[in-house]
């Protein structure tokens, strides 16, 4: 019996499988590096000093730096599965039904929802 979530089949993969997106574009993500978060805070400080609009929350405090970095993966890219089934860190929580893949176009290791991937034969 296949796993389903909200009527969508969740495919199963194995380490080393070649997969590709089954829709035109999907989003993969990874944790932001400390350097990326420092750049975000540096840019926020520059924007404040220059008098530009800065991202504030409803309490009037500046927003926190993003915890993740996102990448758009087009349909024609073939990815390699590194870990077939993971609960991936996403924001301040976790995202179920994911796998960890290697994207050869940019050399990044990313998390992707398994439901938007299909095996490459």
C-alpha positions as CSV (number, residue, x, y, z in Angstrom):
1,X,0.0,0.0,0.0
2,X,1.4,3.4,-1.0
3,X,1.7,6.2,1.4
4,X,-0.6,9.1,0.7
5,X,-1.1,12.6,2.1
6,X,-4.1,14.6,1.1
7,X,-4.7,12.2,-1.8
8,X,-1.2,12.5,-3.3
9,X,1.0,9.4,-3.5
10,X,4.3,9.8,-1.7
11,X,6.9,7.9,-3.7
12,X,9.7,5.9,-2.0
13,X,13.3,6.3,-3.1
14,X,16.6,4.7,-2.1
15,X,20.0,6.3,-1.6
16,X,21.7,6.8,-5.0
17,X,18.5,7.0,-7.0
18,X,18.3,9.5,-9.8
19,X,15.2,11.7,-9.5
20,X,13.7,14.7,-11.3
21,X,10.8,17.1,-10.6
22,X,7.5,15.9,-11.8
23,X,6.2,19.5,-12.2
24,X,7.7,22.4,-14.1
25,X,9.5,24.0,-11.1
26,X,10.0,22.9,-7.6
27,X,11.6,24.5,-4.6
28,X,14.5,22.9,-2.6
29,X,15.9,24.4,0.5
30,X,18.9,24.2,2.9
31,X,19.8,25.9,6.1
32,X,21.2,29.4,5.7
33,X,24.9,29.6,6.5
34,X,26.2,32.0,9.3
35,X,27.7,34.1,6.5
36,X,24.3,34.5,4.8
37,X,22.7,35.5,8.0
38,X,25.4,38.0,8.8
39,X,25.0,39.5,5.3
40,X,21.2,39.8,5.9
41,X,21.8,41.7,9.2
42,X,24.5,43.8,7.5
43,X,22.0,44.7,4.7
44,X,19.3,45.5,7.3
45,X,21.7,47.9,9.1
46,X,22.6,49.6,5.8
47,X,18.9,50.0,4.9
48,X,18.1,51.5,8.4
49,X,21.0,54.0,8.1
50,X,19.9,55.0,4.6
51,X,16.3,55.5,5.7
52,X,14.9,52.8,3.5
53,X,11.8,50.7,4.4
54,X,12.9,47.8,6.5
55,X,11.0,44.6,7.4
56,X,9.3,45.1,10.7
57,X,6.8,42.8,12.5
58,X,3.6,44.0,14.1
59,X,5.4,44.8,17.3
60,X,7.7,47.2,15.6
61,X,10.8,45.0,15.9
62,X,12.9,44.1,12.9
63,X,12.3,40.6,11.6
64,X,14.8,37.8,12.2
65,X,17.2,36.7,9.5
66,X,15.8,33.8,7.4
67,X,16.8,30.4,8.6
68,X,16.6,28.7,5.2
69,X,17.9,29.5,1.7
70,X,15.6,28.4,-1.2
71,X,16.4,27.3,-4.7
72,X,14.2,26.8,-7.7
73,X,14.8,23.5,-9.5
74,X,13.5,23.2,-13.1
75,X,12.0,20.1,-14.4
76,X,15.0,19.1,-16.6
77,X,17.5,18.8,-13.7
78,X,18.3,15.3,-12.6
79,X,19.0,15.0,-8.8
80,X,20.8,12.3,-6.8
81,X,19.1,11.1,-3.6
82,X,21.5,11.3,-0.6
83,X,18.9,10.4,2.1
84,X,15.7,8.9,0.9
85,X,13.4,9.8,3.8
86,X,13.9,12.6,6.2
87,X,12.0,15.1,8.4
88,X,13.7,18.2,7.1
89,X,14.4,21.3,9.1
90,X,12.2,24.1,7.7
91,X,12.0,27.5,9.4
92,X,11.6,26.9,13.1
93,X,10.0,23.5,12.7
94,X,10.3,20.4,10.5
95,X,8.8,19.3,7.3
96,X,7.7,15.7,6.8
97,X,7.8,13.5,3.7
98,X,11.1,14.9,2.4
99,X,14.3,13.6,0.9
100,X,17.8,15.0,0.8
101,X,19.2,15.4,-2.7
102,X,22.3,16.6,-4.5
103,X,21.7,19.2,-7.2
104,X,24.6,19.0,-9.7
105,X,23.8,22.3,-11.4
106,X,24.8,24.4,-8.4
107,X,26.6,21.8,-6.2
108,X,24.1,22.2,-3.3
109,X,22.7,19.5,-1.0
110,X,19.0,20.4,-0.7
111,X,15.8,19.1,1.0
112,X,12.8,18.5,-1.3
113,X,9.3,17.2,-0.8
114,X,9.1,13.6,-2.1
115,X,5.7,14.1,-3.6
116,X,7.1,16.5,-6.3
117,X,9.8,14.0,-7.4
118,X,9.8,11.0,-9.7
119,X,12.4,8.4,-10.5
120,X,14.5,8.9,-13.5
121,X,14.8,5.7,-15.5
